[in-house]
Amino acid sequence: MEIIIHARQAQLADDFKGIVKEKLKSMDRFHVLMERVEVEIIHEANPSQGKNSHKVILTARGAGPLVRAEATGFNDVAAFDEAIKNFELQLRKIHEKSKDVNRSSVRKR
């Protein structure tokens, strides 16, 4: 999986790239085919935005379905944490739909 990080008008924390790679690698457990994940960080310079000044958008592309999640927060790491929760929820739903569940009963009539 290729991870691409775009920062628009934002200064990223030193450890942000490591956090992003670690959390996105843990999403492999859902077995959803993702060739590329784009992480876009946008900083809003407007002081009235305050607690929502950073916006993170996660977009996964590949052979599987398109998955997109976004969230806002007071810094880039907090916004990424919220976005990764939404991203994980979507991947979990896709994974559960793809499971082959045999619903036949043990007892036969």
Beta strands, then each sheet from edge to edge (+ up, - down):
strand 1: 2-8
strand 2: 36-43
strand 3: 54-61
strand 4: 67-73
sheet 1: 1+ 2+ 3- 4+
end
